[in-house]
Amino acid sequence: MRSLNQIFSKLGLSQENGLYITIENKWIGLFSNRVERLISNVIKPNAFFCIDKKPFILFFEGIENKQEKLKEIWNFNESPIVIIIESDAVEIYNGYNYISSEETLQQFGTDDQLTDFSYFELVTGKTWERYLDDFSYDKRVDFHLLENIKAARNLLISHPGGITKELANSLLGKIIFVRYLIDRKIGIDFEQKGNSRNWTNDEFCTLLNNKGQVKAFFRYLKDKFNGDLFPISDDEFDQIPDGCLHVIISLLSGNEIVTGQTSFFDLYDFSIIPVEFISNVYELFIGQNEQEEQGAYYTPLFLVDYILAETVEKRFRQFPETTTCKVLDPACGSGIFLVETLRKIIERFQKNNPEFNGNPELYKENLRTLVCENIYGIDKDPSAVNVAIFSIYLTLLDYQNPSDIETFKFPPLLNKNFFAADFFDLKASYNTLFSRFEFNFILGNPPWKRGQGEGNNPLFVQYISHRKRKEKGEGEIEIGISNREIAQAFVFRVSDFCTNTTKIALIATSKILYNLNAKGFRQYLLNRFVINKVFELAPVRKEVFDRSNDKAVGPAAVLFYQLSGELDTDSNVVEHIALKPSRFFSLFKVFTIQRNDYKQVNQKQLKEFDYLWKVLVYGSYLDFNLIRRLKESFQSIGELISNEDEFLIGQGAMVGGGDENDATHLMGRPFLNSRRDISAFWVNPHPNETWQFATVHRPRNRQLYQAPMLLVTTGVTNTLKSVSAVCECDVVFKHALTAIKTHKKKYLNNLYAIAGLINSSMFAYFNLLTFSSSGIEREQAHDVEKFSVPYVHSEKVIEITSSIHQLKKEAYSPKNFLTTQSIESEIELKLFELDAAILEAFSLTAQERDVVDYSIDVSIPIQMRHSNHEILFEPATSKDQVLVNYINLFTERLSPAFEKKRKKIVVEVILTRQIVGMFFTLAGIEDNAPTITWANSDNASILNKLIAIGSEKITDRLFIQKDVRGFEKDGFYIVKPNEKRLWYKAIGHLDVNEFANAMLTTGKNKTLNVR
């Protein structure tokens, strides 16, 4: 008979790489209390496989009530794959997709599909690529739940004589609470006090047919549980039409809510669905319009988990005896940070008091105390505060037995712990209360909206002005924010509630770290605060808030910081992590951090080099050294053209946007359309349109429209180059184009040199590494950034650029229609020559060229999703040139030191489709052994070899951190996934530098410190 052990063997799963046998209890403490409780008491798998502490596969050997179990797994919403052995047959299911018509999960297959879920298929992402559509969010329980609530809410509001949004929110909140009581089997004694019993969903629907009974039942809930649970006054309840209650009945009964959408409420189990889904419900409650106005967005749970792991959990590890942790969320929304913090606090209390269940009444009092003395939140939106309090209440119930909940009283939290107020209102009551506290942490996701606030002078702007006056003379750098960005104001306001030991972690829009206008904000931040860590998510911005109502939501970064106090901000070391795109993150929000995406930098350097913020995201210290050298050794384009006697610079005419000015002098002149009449190195000499605007906002200097001039587009291409060309005819254009012109013939060549540079790979490199927007928010470049690129005057560059201009004119000429293809081929060759000439003109070393090539060939294609960029993730094969080049860097760098000892470096390369292992050793210089030997192997052989030399935690480091390396007795080794992008020469320079430095500082017999 087929056994689970046979399945584990076939899949390559073991307890060394993430397999847990449930009854052995070695997994206890691996998950949150909620997940641990559900696995133990509800889901009850025989075993499960984990990646990064997430139960990806559940294994069962026979199930008594399979239909009910599969529904529970769907509600669990944690495990994408379910494998069941039953009657000697294997069944593989999608844990995220429940087929309601068939009352089962979607079945992937049987034995034949098992290899799709083997260890290496899972950890290298091949499984997820193959089943991408099956795991999409619209299959999951929380998606259906939110869609059902959204549909019901819209009907409640639009119903004839319908109710207000706020009343609809409260009514739905109460309904969810009752379903929670029913599904947790908490006794209700509504009909007969003191005689409680479990209710069913059908009984609740029956009650909802009697409005008078519903009103009495809501009063009963208020008296029974106390607290501030979505309050509905009698007058408000009387406003609810009977038809609205019928909408609720349809929702709960699993009937069609609106045409084409059936309710799944009869399938939902609120004893399993996490409290945290309320965070998503809150987003529906405030609605998309309000969300856009407020700049408030729900915070993904994976990001909350990460922040709490770096803050609250670290505190409890440092002080294991304590159960106190005062936390403030200054923009709490649905309260997800505070809910998860409360979980940590309660679980710490339970661990420190293992007999807590011995006295239920004392335990209840302790729970109330833990909330009231530790959890605090503020939000402008009263609906958000209601949801936050509700979430806290449900969390308290999650940690009690159903029988104990029947007599539990919620603590009143409104205006004691939670405040519906503006965080910048210095007169609000919480200011006095919080001044008496010493918060351990201030955590949250404040709004990001620019100019957010009522009127022309919102409270957050008033606050910054007040603080500037108050601090006048305290330091050289004044407090300030840019673009009326409220997130910047939050970053500073939280310090009013800090001691020198309070740690802050805020999710902010990444733009505050790069925007040109925000330099003053950054300087104040760096001088007044110690930055402990920055976790940058801009490269994965489309996946972070992928379930938000607003798909245009911007990029996020997490700032971990604190008041400087007595600490030296200059010498402080900032940790910087930039998360890059991966299949794991897109689907399951599992962080895969490459070694080179983790960096450390002195805070002083961020003060001195503002562009370093961007270099940290997409570059390395090699990039910083190169950019710094070029900036210090060469004048910029802007410096070259700054002489007003020699150059004139300006954007084209701006139509609309303010006052109107005469532009009749431009009427009828040729008009250059920036979308059709200009491309790299070419301007249409015969535009089809003429200027038609007699009045414009800004007509600009009429000399700008006189040839010759260099035209540069505002946007950039998909390769991050700008579009620039010398124009040889008089034309009018709009502000989407910027002109650089000169009246002096001797400077005309400068325009060709600038055009060549702006259309080059070097420009794209500077764009990715230093410009404020590309790779962060959207791909555009401000003039000041374009003109910050170093300029080099090279006759060769000018000559090549001029020839490309001429070739482009020939290619676009109707006379050359039949020869255009050959001309285009010649242009391509010239473009390669241009890039090479520019690198040569800047005197780039071989290493610097490799660094630039990596950005152009790897970083930009991946970030911009170029066609065929997937090949960068493809495996290398034996003797692949990318691997040979990588190895040569090591031998060229390290060989001279060993040749003196008559030794040479040899390397054994072991490859599989998933892994490359390079094992470097020393051989005698007279030895005939080849420098490189190649061997194709299986994955187990490489892992066994690593285990034999003492490298632990192979799985996490290899597939989550993408790297395993270290020293052994007679050499060193480096093992990475077999993806070509990880073996480029630019990465090799970093790797060989690290090994060389380790040999100098620790000796070759020491193990490298692998982060």
Summary of the structure (lengths in Angstrom):
residues: 1011
radius of gyration: 32.1
end to end distance: 44.6
largest distance: 99.0
contacts: 3295
relative contact order: 0.05
helix: 47%
strand: 18%
